[in-house]
């Protein structure tokens, strides 16, 4: 009975921990898939989630601090900056992925995992899907700014 309870607790914790896992490029072979534009000029990731364009301006330390707090609360169960955990390490993710990809992976992981070849490759590699957390756009943008500063 104790083992069954422990197993259930571990499954619940794993499910909670998986809620923030996601997007790092495993290699450079799929870069064309990420940036390939369709007839309407949108990249694939811009068609999958709510974010269709995002130009990063000057680094915003205040926004990054907000993003760091959100990252600590919602992402560290599956990610660290430097080491693979349940999901990929995220240091330098904006060197490997577009801001639109990262935003849409945070805000629409299910759609990205269903439709984006790079996200599908990550799912195959890690065998654990990123779970949607319902992170609003402003919070996702703050997380991107944090990752930008930590990259």
LINURBEL-V237355 format. One record per run of one state. SS is the DSSP state (helix for helix, strand for strand, loop for the rest). FROM is the first residue (numbers start at 1). TO is the last residue. If there is no record, write none. Layout:
# LINURBEL-V237355
((SS,FROM,TO) (SS,FROM,TO))
This chain:
# LINURBEL-V237355
((loop,1,1) (helix,2,20) (loop,21,27) (helix,28,35) (loop,36,36) (strand,37,37) (loop,38,42) (strand,43,43) (helix,44,48) (loop,49,60) (helix,61,74) (loop,75,78) (strand,79,79) (loop,80,83) (strand,84,84) (loop,85,92) (helix,93,96) (loop,97,98) (helix,99,107) (loop,108,108) (helix,109,115) (loop,116,116) (helix,117,126) (loop,127,136) (helix,137,150) (loop,151,151))
